[in-house]
Amino acid sequence: MRRYFGTDGIRGQANRTPMTPEMAMRLGQVLAWYFAKDHPEPRILIGKDPRRSSYIFEFAVAAGACSMGASTYQVGPLPTPAIAFLTHKMRAQAGVMISASHNPYHDNGIKVFGGDGFKLPDAVEETLEDLMDEGFAEDRRPVGAEVGRAYRIADAQGRYIVFAQEAFPDDLTLRGLRIVIDCANGAGYRVGPAILEELGAQVIERGVWPDGTNINRRCGALHPEFMAEAVVQEGADLGIALDGDGDRLILSDEKGRVVDGDAVMALIGAQMLAEGRLSNNTLVATIMSNLGLDRRIEAAGGKVVRTQVGDRYVLERMRAEGHNFGGEQSGHMIFLEHASTGDGMVSALQVLATMIRAERPLSELADTMERFPQVHRKVEVVRKPALDDLPTVRKAIVAAEEEMGKDGRTVVRYSGTENVLRVMVECPDENQACVHADRIVDAAVDAIGH
């Protein structure tokens, strides 16, 4: 069992185990010690989102790293992809992003990137966990002039703005477009609007007034209906909604209809296939993406391969097999030609470039994927045995899959953070999906439910 790191770093309620300043300081110490093996004076970059507790963890990580002889470079509020980019470009040995992403403000988290700008492999995270539990003896700490220094980088925002804009073709401009952007009162609240304005767009800003407690609250990618409403009210060409740490994108077309990650992947994936730019003619998605995505990509001459839920698993499959585009229904999209992790603004710029070149509105471009009905259920459980050890649950799953055939599927999995079993059934007939989902739920309640 992992003790600190989950599928996307360390996360929990701020100031409660595991998200305590003591843990953050130990993490800073072990990062400095671990990377000092190959770099005698390691450099660690630290960014954050604007939630109130981020100050606690920013300084705790910095204190721990400096106490072990590392130098830290604090860049303030910036999106997660900016930290990945800057870590690599500044030749730092590690980058730390303090954010709980889409979680409410009272939570917080820590993501760690290696010097290449990619998230750390599971094996390295396990090593760090062992070191954190081991503790550090007094004689390991340097003294005097060997103690590390802490620096603040004043121009980090400008560096990331230029980086993101490089993902937009040089021969295009956003001049003449009205764009609503909702930054979720999160890490992208300054850079998001600036990227669009500098490329020529007329920008209507939402969610750019963080107060430490309003991140993700009735705004951003978690609540795209507010962004979509603003698009209609303002007569905008489209809307962009980011999540709290800026690595996720949800759109609205000019009619106020929400466009999720699956629709964006269908649109961009088909375009990349047409231009011969989709590596191996393959798009990487997770088990939660709609079957309609598979059908659209297949019709365009490609295929979809799937991973378990989590953008890190999408990225691992992409890197292992040489694919260059993938993502999640939730809006994480990874363009490996441009970035080493999901980037909401880079993704938005790809859609905008496609719109401009096609001279068509988003409503037309996003309508090319026929979506299959998905039915979602959840069961609170008292334990999490392997599903293969629950014969009645297995029987219900197999019966559903046999009846639906190739036009339907089930996804039954435990939550990684809650005592919950999640059930998803997808097929052309929503009523049939509901029947199968309820049968699986009934079997699970009898076997392991509260």
VMD Tcl script that draws the C-alpha trace (Angstrom):
set ca {
  {0.00 0.00 0.00}
  {1.24 3.50 -0.86}
  {1.61 5.63 2.27}
  {1.73 9.12 0.81}
  {1.62 9.23 -2.99}
  {-1.56 8.38 -4.87}
  {-2.28 8.44 -8.60}
  {-1.58 12.18 -8.71}
  {0.82 13.02 -5.93}
  {0.05 13.46 -2.24}
  {-3.36 14.89 -1.44}
  {-5.68 15.40 1.52}
  {-7.26 17.94 3.84}
  {-4.71 20.65 4.54}
  {-3.20 20.52 8.04}
  {-4.44 16.97 8.57}
  {-2.52 13.75 7.96}
  {-1.01 13.20 5.45}
  {-1.11 16.85 4.27}
  {0.77 18.39 7.18}
  {3.64 20.91 7.13}
  {5.78 18.32 8.91}
  {5.25 15.88 6.02}
  {6.01 18.62 3.48}
  {9.24 19.48 5.25}
  {10.29 15.82 5.28}
  {9.47 15.58 1.58}
  {11.67 18.61 0.90}
  {14.47 16.96 2.86}
  {14.27 13.62 1.07}
  {14.03 15.27 -2.36}
  {17.22 17.19 -1.64}
  {18.99 14.11 -0.30}
  {17.77 11.80 -3.10}
  {18.78 14.09 -5.94}
  {22.08 15.03 -4.26}
  {23.33 11.54 -5.16}
  {23.90 12.72 -8.75}
  {23.93 16.48 -8.20}
  {25.98 17.69 -5.21}
  {23.98 20.94 -5.01}
  {20.46 20.03 -6.22}
  {18.03 22.71 -7.39}
  {14.31 22.35 -6.61}
  {11.63 24.52 -8.21}
  {8.45 25.19 -6.20}
  {5.12 26.47 -7.54}
  {1.63 26.62 -6.10}
  {-2.01 27.44 -6.66}
  {-3.60 30.34 -4.74}
  {-5.45 28.41 -2.05}
  {-4.69 29.73 1.42}
  {-2.88 26.66 2.73}
  {-0.43 26.66 -0.19}
  {1.74 29.14 1.72}
  {2.21 26.56 4.49}
  {3.46 23.87 2.17}
  {5.49 26.15 -0.09}
  {7.64 27.29 2.80}
  {7.73 23.86 4.46}
  {9.07 22.15 1.33}
  {11.58 24.98 0.85}
  {12.72 24.78 4.48}
  {13.20 21.03 4.27}
  {15.11 21.19 0.99}
  {17.37 24.03 2.14}
  {18.07 22.24 5.41}
  {19.60 19.42 3.35}
  {21.74 21.71 1.19}
  {19.49 22.17 -1.85}
  {18.67 25.52 -3.42}
  {14.98 26.27 -3.96}
  {13.41 28.50 -6.60}
  {9.91 29.71 -5.72}
  {7.81 30.96 -8.64}
  {4.48 31.70 -6.93}
  {1.05 30.86 -8.39}
  {1.43 29.10 -11.75}
  {-0.30 26.16 -13.46}
  {1.04 22.66 -12.98}
  {2.32 22.46 -16.60}
  {4.31 25.63 -16.01}
  {6.16 23.94 -13.15}
  {6.92 20.93 -15.36}
  {8.23 23.21 -18.12}
  {10.30 25.46 -15.86}
  {11.80 22.53 -13.96}
  {13.23 21.19 -17.21}
  {14.27 24.53 -18.72}
  {15.96 25.77 -15.55}
  {17.87 22.48 -15.26}
  {16.42 21.85 -11.82}
  {16.62 18.34 -10.44}
  {13.00 18.36 -9.24}
  {9.89 20.47 -9.45}
  {7.18 20.65 -6.79}
  {3.62 21.82 -7.49}
  {1.52 22.55 -4.43}
  {-2.11 22.10 -5.44}
  {-5.12 19.89 -4.88}
  {-6.22 20.50 -8.48}
  {-10.03 20.32 -8.68}
  {-10.54 19.66 -4.94}
  {-12.17 22.28 -2.67}
  {-9.99 24.93 -1.04}
  {-9.64 23.16 2.31}
  {-7.71 20.34 0.62}
  {-4.21 20.57 -0.75}
  {-1.65 18.35 -2.42}
  {1.89 18.02 -3.72}
  {2.96 16.78 -7.16}
  {6.62 16.14 -7.93}
  {8.33 16.30 -11.33}
  {11.77 15.06 -12.25}
  {14.36 17.14 -14.03}
  {12.96 16.03 -17.40}
  {9.62 17.69 -16.65}
  {7.76 14.39 -16.25}
  {6.08 13.10 -13.10}
  {8.25 10.75 -11.05}
  {7.93 7.01 -11.73}
  {6.14 4.88 -9.13}
  {9.43 3.27 -8.06}
  {10.99 6.64 -7.23}
  {7.90 7.72 -5.28}
  {8.10 4.48 -3.27}
  {11.75 5.20 -2.49}
  {10.86 8.69 -1.33}
  {8.13 7.27 0.91}
  {10.63 4.90 2.54}
  {13.03 7.78 3.17}
  {10.27 9.96 4.62}
  {9.30 7.25 7.09}
  {12.91 6.53 7.95}
  {13.51 10.08 9.15}
  {16.77 11.99 8.93}
  {19.47 11.87 11.57}
  {21.01 15.13 12.72}
  {24.41 14.20 11.27}
  {22.97 14.14 7.74}
  {22.16 17.82 7.79}
  {24.74 20.29 6.51}
  {25.77 23.32 8.54}
  {27.26 26.71 7.88}
  {27.79 27.68 4.25}
  {26.58 24.26 3.07}
  {22.98 25.03 3.99}
  {20.88 25.72 0.90}
  {19.53 29.06 -0.30}
  {15.98 30.05 -1.30}
  {15.32 32.28 -4.32}
  {12.23 33.84 -5.86}
  {11.93 33.91 -9.67}
  {10.22 37.14 -10.68}
  {9.71 36.45 -14.40}
  {8.37 32.89 -14.25}
  {4.92 33.90 -15.47}
  {6.32 35.54 -18.59}
  {8.45 32.51 -19.38}
  {5.42 30.21 -19.26}
  {3.27 32.58 -21.34}
  {5.84 32.47 -24.13}
  {6.12 28.68 -23.84}
  {2.35 28.19 -24.15}
  {2.10 30.57 -27.11}
  {4.71 28.54 -28.98}
  {2.08 25.77 -29.25}
  {0.01 28.09 -31.48}
  {0.99 28.31 -35.17}
  {3.03 31.40 -36.05}
  {0.92 32.12 -39.14}
  {-2.33 32.41 -37.17}
  {-3.82 35.06 -34.91}
  {-6.75 35.20 -32.50}
  {-7.65 38.69 -33.68}
  {-11.40 39.04 -34.15}
  {-12.32 36.28 -31.67}
  {-14.23 36.94 -28.43}
  {-13.28 34.35 -25.83}
  {-14.60 33.78 -22.32}
  {-11.98 32.26 -20.03}
  {-12.83 30.97 -16.55}
  {-9.66 30.27 -14.56}
  {-11.45 28.73 -11.54}
  {-9.86 31.33 -9.24}
  {-6.88 29.04 -9.53}
  {-3.29 28.84 -10.65}
  {-3.94 30.10 -14.18}
  {-5.73 33.28 -13.19}
  {-2.98 35.59 -14.49}
  {-1.35 33.66 -17.31}
  {-4.49 32.27 -18.95}
  {-6.01 35.61 -20.03}
  {-2.56 37.00 -20.92}
  {-1.82 34.14 -23.33}
  {-5.04 34.83 -25.26}
  {-4.78 38.62 -25.20}
  {-1.22 38.64 -26.50}
  {-2.32 36.45 -29.42}
  {-4.95 39.02 -30.34}
  {-8.19 37.80 -28.76}
  {-10.77 39.94 -27.01}
  {-10.96 38.25 -23.62}
  {-13.84 38.17 -21.14}
  {-12.42 37.05 -17.79}
  {-14.12 34.92 -15.16}
  {-12.65 33.20 -12.09}
  {-9.61 35.48 -11.91}
  {-10.13 36.86 -8.39}
  {-8.70 34.25 -6.00}
  {-9.08 34.99 -2.31}
  {-7.58 31.74 -0.98}
  {-10.95 30.09 -0.37}
  {-12.88 30.40 -3.65}
  {-10.81 28.12 -5.88}
  {-13.08 25.80 -7.95}
  {-16.18 27.20 -6.20}
  {-18.99 27.60 -8.75}
  {-16.45 28.23 -11.48}
  {-13.90 26.62 -13.76}
  {-13.85 23.15 -15.29}
  {-15.85 21.67 -12.41}
  {-18.76 24.02 -13.11}
  {-18.55 24.80 -16.83}
  {-22.22 25.81 -16.94}
  {-21.27 29.27 -15.66}
  {-18.65 29.71 -18.36}
  {-21.14 28.48 -20.97}
  {-23.76 30.95 -19.74}
  {-21.25 33.80 -20.03}
  {-20.46 32.79 -23.62}
  {-24.10 33.26 -24.61}
  {-24.51 36.48 -22.63}
  {-21.35 38.02 -24.09}
  {-21.90 36.79 -27.64}
  {-18.51 35.08 -27.50}
  {-17.09 32.62 -30.04}
  {-16.27 30.04 -27.39}
  {-15.49 29.58 -23.72}
  {-12.48 28.08 -21.95}
  {-12.69 26.66 -18.43}
  {-9.59 25.57 -16.51}
  {-9.43 23.67 -13.24}
  {-7.65 24.81 -10.09}
  {-4.13 23.92 -11.22}
  {-4.62 24.68 -14.91}
  {-3.91 21.25 -16.40}
  {-7.51 20.48 -17.37}
  {-9.72 22.02 -20.08}
  {-13.46 22.06 -20.67}
  {-14.92 24.19 -23.49}
  {-18.20 25.77 -24.46}
  {-19.23 26.35 -28.06}
  {-20.80 29.63 -29.19}
  {-24.27 28.24 -28.44}
  {-23.43 27.62 -24.78}
  {-23.10 23.86 -25.09}
  {-20.39 22.26 -22.95}
  {-17.66 20.37 -24.83}
  {-15.79 17.83 -22.67}
  {-12.44 16.12 -23.07}
  {-13.81 13.27 -25.19}
  {-15.29 15.67 -27.74}
  {-12.04 17.66 -27.88}
  {-9.99 14.48 -28.36}
  {-12.33 13.35 -31.14}
  {-12.00 16.72 -32.86}
  {-8.22 17.08 -32.53}
  {-7.49 13.39 -33.03}
  {-9.39 13.29 -36.32}
  {-7.63 16.47 -37.46}
  {-4.20 15.05 -36.60}
  {-5.05 11.86 -38.50}
  {-6.07 13.87 -41.55}
  {-2.76 15.75 -41.44}
  {-0.68 12.64 -40.76}
  {0.44 13.98 -37.37}
  {-1.05 11.36 -35.00}
  {1.79 9.02 -34.13}
  {1.03 5.38 -34.90}
  {-2.48 6.56 -35.89}
  {-3.31 5.98 -32.22}
  {-4.98 8.08 -29.53}
  {-4.58 7.11 -25.85}
  {-7.62 7.48 -23.56}
  {-8.76 5.96 -20.27}
  {-11.41 3.36 -19.57}
  {-13.85 6.20 -18.77}
  {-13.84 7.77 -22.24}
  {-17.00 7.35 -24.30}
  {-17.25 4.62 -26.94}
  {-18.22 7.37 -29.33}
  {-14.59 8.49 -29.23}
  {-13.44 5.09 -30.48}
  {-15.99 5.15 -33.30}
  {-14.99 8.65 -34.42}
  {-11.27 7.91 -34.45}
  {-11.84 4.58 -36.22}
  {-13.91 6.35 -38.88}
  {-11.00 8.75 -39.41}
  {-8.58 5.87 -39.93}
  {-7.09 5.51 -36.45}
  {-7.63 3.61 -33.22}
  {-8.03 4.26 -29.49}
  {-6.09 2.39 -26.82}
  {-7.13 2.65 -23.18}
  {-5.46 2.85 -19.78}
  {-6.70 2.92 -16.22}
  {-8.03 6.23 -14.88}
  {-5.37 8.91 -14.34}
  {-3.47 11.15 -16.72}
  {-0.17 9.70 -15.49}
  {-1.19 6.30 -16.89}
  {-2.16 7.91 -20.19}
  {1.28 9.54 -20.31}
  {3.09 6.31 -19.38}
  {1.36 4.47 -22.27}
  {2.15 7.30 -24.67}
  {5.84 7.33 -23.78}
  {6.18 3.55 -23.72}
  {4.61 3.07 -27.17}
  {5.62 6.28 -28.93}
  {2.22 7.98 -29.12}
  {1.97 11.77 -29.14}
  {-1.63 12.58 -28.12}
  {-3.93 11.33 -25.38}
  {-6.14 12.41 -22.54}
  {-9.15 11.97 -20.32}
  {-12.85 12.70 -20.54}
  {-12.37 15.06 -17.59}
  {-10.28 17.41 -19.73}
  {-6.68 16.36 -19.12}
  {-5.07 16.31 -22.56}
  {-1.43 15.69 -23.31}
  {0.27 16.90 -26.48}
  {3.75 15.43 -26.17}
  {5.02 17.54 -29.05}
  {4.41 20.60 -26.89}
  {4.34 19.62 -23.20}
  {5.34 16.86 -20.79}
  {2.04 16.89 -18.90}
  {-1.58 17.96 -19.33}
  {-1.91 21.67 -20.12}
  {-5.29 23.40 -20.34}
  {-4.05 26.42 -22.28}
  {-1.95 24.42 -24.75}
  {-5.01 22.23 -25.39}
  {-7.24 25.28 -25.91}
  {-4.80 26.72 -28.43}
  {-4.93 23.50 -30.47}
  {-8.71 23.77 -30.69}
  {-8.54 27.45 -31.62}
  {-6.02 26.74 -34.39}
  {-8.30 24.04 -35.80}
  {-11.30 26.39 -35.74}
  {-9.42 29.17 -37.51}
  {-7.98 26.92 -40.21}
  {-11.34 25.21 -40.83}
  {-13.21 28.55 -40.71}
  {-15.95 26.75 -38.80}
  {-17.44 27.38 -35.33}
  {-16.81 24.99 -32.47}
  {-20.46 23.87 -32.51}
  {-19.92 22.27 -35.93}
  {-16.50 20.82 -35.23}
  {-17.50 19.26 -31.89}
  {-20.60 17.58 -33.32}
  {-18.64 14.93 -35.20}
  {-18.68 12.42 -32.29}
  {-21.87 10.46 -31.58}
  {-21.94 9.94 -27.83}
  {-23.11 6.66 -26.26}
  {-25.23 6.95 -23.08}
  {-23.21 6.28 -19.94}
  {-24.84 5.35 -16.64}
  {-22.82 5.90 -13.46}
  {-23.49 4.41 -10.02}
  {-21.50 4.11 -6.82}
  {-21.67 1.80 -3.83}
  {-20.24 2.59 -0.40}
  {-18.28 -0.47 0.67}
  {-16.86 -1.80 3.92}
  {-13.91 -3.53 2.22}
  {-12.23 -3.74 -1.17}
  {-11.61 -7.37 -2.13}
  {-10.61 -8.23 -5.70}
  {-13.69 -8.30 -7.92}
  {-12.73 -11.78 -9.10}
  {-13.27 -12.91 -5.50}
  {-16.91 -11.75 -5.62}
  {-18.70 -14.35 -7.79}
  {-22.13 -12.68 -7.78}
  {-20.65 -9.33 -8.83}
  {-18.54 -11.01 -11.50}
  {-21.62 -12.86 -12.78}
  {-23.58 -9.60 -13.12}
  {-20.72 -7.94 -14.99}
  {-20.26 -10.87 -17.40}
  {-24.01 -11.07 -18.06}
  {-24.11 -7.36 -18.92}
  {-21.13 -7.57 -21.26}
  {-22.45 -10.66 -23.04}
  {-25.86 -9.09 -23.62}
  {-24.45 -5.77 -24.88}
  {-21.72 -7.30 -27.04}
  {-19.29 -5.03 -28.89}
  {-21.70 -2.09 -28.69}
  {-21.47 -1.80 -24.92}
  {-19.09 -2.15 -22.00}
  {-18.83 -1.98 -18.23}
  {-16.25 -0.35 -15.99}
  {-16.34 -1.48 -12.36}
  {-13.54 -0.23 -10.12}
  {-12.78 0.88 -6.60}
  {-12.13 4.55 -5.89}
  {-8.51 5.28 -5.06}
  {-9.44 7.81 -2.36}
  {-12.81 6.66 -0.94}
  {-14.43 3.45 0.29}
  {-16.53 3.37 -2.85}
  {-17.08 0.98 -5.74}
  {-17.77 2.86 -8.97}
  {-19.93 1.30 -11.68}
  {-20.23 2.58 -15.24}
  {-22.29 0.91 -17.97}
  {-22.30 2.23 -21.51}
  {-24.38 1.15 -24.52}
  {-26.67 2.67 -27.18}
  {-29.81 2.02 -25.09}
  {-29.78 4.07 -21.86}
  {-32.57 2.01 -20.29}
  {-30.62 -1.18 -20.91}
  {-27.53 0.44 -19.37}
  {-29.55 1.39 -16.28}
  {-30.82 -2.18 -15.86}
  {-27.33 -3.67 -16.02}
  {-25.86 -1.00 -13.74}
  {-28.54 -1.62 -11.12}
  {-27.96 -5.39 -11.25}
  {-24.24 -4.92 -10.67}
  {-24.93 -2.49 -7.84}
  {-27.40 -4.88 -6.17}
  {-24.83 -7.67 -6.29}
  {-22.12 -5.39 -4.86}
  {-24.38 -4.14 -2.03}
  {-25.13 -7.73 -1.01}
  {-21.46 -8.71 -1.12}
  {-19.55 -5.72 0.32}
  {-21.94 -2.80 0.78}
  {-22.65 -0.94 4.01}
}
mol new
graphics top color blue
foreach p $ca { graphics top sphere $p radius 0.5 }
foreach p [lrange $ca 0 end-1] q [lrange $ca 1 end] { graphics top cylinder $p $q radius 0.2 }
display resetview
